[in-house]
Amino acid sequence: MTSPSDETILEVKGLRKYFPIRGKGLFAKSCKILKAVDGVDISIAKGETLGLVGESGCGKSTLGRTIVRLYEPTEGEIIFKGRREPDRRGMQMIFQDPYASLDPRMTVADIISEPMAIHGIGNARERSERVHDLLRQVGLNPDHAMRYPHEFSGGQRQRIGIARALSAGSEFIVCDEPISALDVSIQAQVINVLEDLRETYGLTYLFIAHDLSMIRHISDRVGVMYLGRIVETAPAEELYVNPMHPYTQALMSAIPTIGRRGNSRVRLTGDVPSPIDPPSGCAFRTRCGRTLGICAESAPALEGNSDHFTACWLYKS
């Protein structure tokens, strides 16, 4: 695996993405705000894979979509390669559902070459050659370029989605749970394709997933997200050996381990609060067994040493 460089390719500062939720009825005027992403700061080095984990509904996918500007941010900065302007060519996304993310009316060749056509890359012959090269690199037969998505399996469709994300020469790829909809027997193959492409093109990934074991395998660093906020980041091995935030500790204790004793599992109480009406202070305090008085008053900042950061009052001096 290629080591990440010291160059920061992506920096996110104070990113927020809110969605208005309007009341029902023709004359309803009430409007609540769903805080899907609520003040996220992250940085990713060139060539790095940052894994992002958290329960369903915590805002992982919304964060990824906002970074690539499929959603416009409500507030905050997205700085890619030193620039604040959206870079539609340099940043792309691989979606979770390979069945819904490909246009059934387009051939594979049209799907993969469309980003090149949009950005004015090459002529028709050069685009066709690029399509065939990408199909080979993702493990598909170039002769299948004129087929339609319904003629492929889920794993093959996801390979087509990967080829599309790379066709315009993108450097940063958001992988939004790219293997969760695939059979277990296919997941490792797709991960190997992603790792090979990272080596070949020097790609940078934001890899979103539920599978904590897979995140550990593919990631250089891992960020843990809870209710729209990052609560801990650390190098992958460090996080799995020494999780600090109570939420991270609960997630890591849920990983199946041979010989685990029954009382070593950290069990959370209650349900995930609504992002429409989050708790005051630390959003995790309603499920945490180690709360302090200050937890209800103020949200802790993400702080720590040079590579391990935690947003928890238990570690504030």
Secondary structure, 3 states (H helix, E strand, C coil): CCCCCCCEEEEEEEEEEEEEEECCCCCCCCEEEEEEEEEEEEEEECCCEEEEECCCCCCHHHHHHHHCCCCCCCEEEEEECCECCCCCCCEEEECCCCCCCCCCCCCHHHHHHHHHHHCCCCCHHHHHHHHHHHHHHCCCCHHHHHCCHHHCCHHHHHHHHHHHHHCCCCCEEEEECCCCCCCHHHHHHHHHHHHHHHHHHCCEEEEECCCHHHHHHHCCEEEEEECCEEEEEEEHHHHHHCCCCHHHHHHHHCCCCCCCCHHHCCCCCCCCCCCCCCCCCCCCHHHCCCCCHHHHCCCCCCEECCCCEECCHHHCC
